[in-house]
Amino acid sequence: MISARDHAGKWGLINHEFRFLPARTKVKEILESGRLGKVLHVRYLCSFANYTALISKPRGWLGQEENGGGMLGALGSHMIDSLQWWLDSTFKEVFGQLPIHIPIQSDHNGNKEIRTADDAFQIIGTLENGTTVMVELISAALQTENTWRLELFGTEGTLVMLDDKKVLLSAGNTPFEEVELVPDIEAPSSMTQIAARYYNGFQRALDALHATLVSGKKHPYLADFEDGHSTQKVLDAVRNSAREGRKVEVK
């Protein structure tokens, strides 16, 4: 795809719209400002209170590895992209697990869905810049306080992002203070609830795409094919690690 893009002389961009959520762009701004100093470790957690749905409803293609299913691809790809974008560094090595906590779902009629794709993942890794990273997702939780929790531990400060809605910053050893974010963009009332869930980030991504097409200069927050290729190499390494039970270099 990169070769075809270059041959055609066109843009090759990827819909990583979560980059444009106000909380995530604020994390990027703070890191670029140097207020955290050198980032030593990142902990990035996602948990869904989805246990009841996993045992009572089919997952369909999302539960089938052969059909491209699995939470590593569905959301791990976005988490890895954001991490590499925030820290301006790529993964060097990973150790991963891809469990299927609910491998079989049965209904009242005795029909069964056999799942072959991960419904959770755990990744321990190191970036090329030396930052250590832990990335984790679980979807088989009965209850959870925060769906998303990001923690960055630096030599000059600490940052916490909660649910892509709130950013807390501690300079040195001072107490955490909430950082002001730009207001969310409200979805049109006629939009379905599922589509409206993505509107805040996606609309901003479309604005950045428009600015890119008009100016001929790529907006710095837009993900391109190189970003996608870099993320895919990490996903492949995590899958190899989980299959082989060892740490794997991201080549």
N, C-alpha and C positions, 0 to 999 in steps of 0.2 A: 504493500500500500504506500509506503514511503517512496519507493522507486517510481510507482505510477504517478504519485503526486508531483515529484520532481520533474518527471518527463512531461507532465501536462502543464507545469508552471502554475499550479493552483494552490490554494490553502488546503491544509489537511488538519482539521480540528476535531476534538473529541468533547462530548457533552459531559464534562465533569462540572456540573452546575453547582455542586455543593461548595466549591471554592468561593462562590460569590455570596454565600450567606454572610450577613454583616458580622456575625461572631467570628467566622473563619477568616474573613479579610482583616479583622482587627488583630487576630493572632499573628497574621502575616506582617502587619504593620509594626507590631510590638517587637517581633523577632528582627525585622530589618533595622529597627531603631537601635538595636544592641542593648536594650534595657535589661535583658536577662543575662547578658554576658555570654559566656560559652555554655551551650546547652549540654549538660552531662547525660541526662536520661529523660526519656519520654514514656509515659504510660497512657495508652489510648484504649478505652474500654467502651463496649456497646453491649447492652443487655435489653432484651425484649421480654415482657411478661406474656409469652406466647405458648406456654406449656399446654394450656387447655385446647388451643386451636391445633397444636401439633398432634394431640392424641385423638381429636374428634373430627378433623377435616383433612382431606387429601392435600398434599403439597403440589401435585401435578408435576410439570416439568422441573420446577425448582428442587424437587426431591430426587431427580434422576441425573446422575453424573454424566451419562451418555448424551443427555439433551442440554448440557451446559448449565445444569443446576448447581446449587450449593451456595452457601452464604459467603464463602471466600470470594467467589466471583461477583456475587450480587452486591455486597457491601464492603468486603475486604478490599476490593479494587479501589473504591473511593477513599477508604481510610489510608491505604498505602500511597495513593496519589497525593492526598492532602499532606501526609507526613513528609514526603520527598519535596513537595512544593514549599511547605512552611520552612523546612530546614535547609533548603537549597543543597541537598545531598541525596545520594542514592544508597540503597541497601548494598552492603558488602557481603553479608552472610546471614542465614536464617536457620532456626530450628523450629519446626512447625508440627502441630497436631490438627487433624481434621475429624473430630468425632461425629458420630451420628447418635445423638442421645435418644432419639425416638425412631428406631429403624423400621418399625412396622406400625401402621395405623389400621384399625379394624372398625367397621361400622356395625350397626345393629343387625344387618342382614348377613353378616359373615364375610363381606367383601374386605379384602386386604390390599393395602398399598405397601409394597416393599420399597424402601428408600435406599438409594445408593450414593446420594450426595450429602455432603456435610451440612449439619444444621448448627454448627458452631465451629470456631477455630481459635487456636492460641498460637501466637508467633513471638518468639524471642529473637531479636536480631541486633546487628550492629551496622551503622551507616559508615560510609567512606570517611566522613569527618570525625569518626570516633564516638559519636553519640550512641548510647545503648537504648534499645527500644523494646517495649512489650505491647503487643496489640492483641486484643481479645474480644471475641463476640460470643454471646450465648443467647439462644432464642427460646430455650426450654425453661424459662424462669416463671414461677408463679407470681412473683411480685418483685418490683425493682424501684429504687428511688430515682435514679437517673438513667434514661435510655443511653445517653452519650456522656462520657466523662473523659476529658483530656487534661493531663497534667504534664507540664514541662518544668524540669528542675535545672536551673542555670546557676552559674557562679555568682551572678549579681541579683538574681531574683527568681521568683516562682510564678507560674501562670496556671490557672485552672479555667477550663471552659466547660459549661454544663448545658447539655441538651441543645447545643447550637443556638442558645438564646442568651447566655450570660457569660461574661468574661471577668474573672477576678485576677488581680495582679498584686503581688507582694514584692516590694523593692527591698533587697537585703533581708533583714529579719523583721520588717514591719508587718503589721496585720494586713490581711487581704482587703483590698478595696475594689468595688465593682467599677468596671470601665464602661463609659458611655458608648453606646452603639448607635449607628444611624437607624432610623425607624424602619420597620418592616414595610414592604409593599403589600398592600391588601389585595387579595384576589377578588375578581369580579364576583358578585353574588350569584350569578348564573352558572358559575363554574362548579363542576362536581367536587365533592369533598376530597376525593383521591387526587385529582389534578391540582386542586388548590393547595394541597400539602407541599407541592414542589414549586409553586408560583414565585415565591420570594426570591429564591436563588435563580430559577430558570429565566425569569424576566430580566434580571440583571445580566445574566450570561448572554441573552439575546441583544441587550443594549451594547455589550462589549463586542459582540460579533458584528453588529451594525457599524460601530465605530471603526472596527478593523477593515471592513469592506469599503467604507467611505474613504478612510485615510490611507489605506494600503500598508499600514503598520500594525502588526499584531498586538492586541491588548496584552499586557504582561501577565494577566491572570488567566488567560485562555489556555487550556491544555491542547497540545498538538500531538501529532503521531509519534514523535520521539518520546513524549511523556507516556503515551499509551504503551509503547514498546518497552520502556523502562519498567512500568508497572507490571506488564505481562511477564517479564523475566523474573520478577519477585514472586508472582503467583506460581509460576512453574517451579521455582526453587522450593517454595513452601510445600507444594504437592509432592515433589521428589523427597523432601525431608520427611514428610508424614509417612510416605510409603516405605522409605528405607530406614526410618528411625534414627537419623543422624543429622548433624549439622551440615548444611549445604552452602557452598559458595554461590553467590549470584554473579554469573559470568556475563 
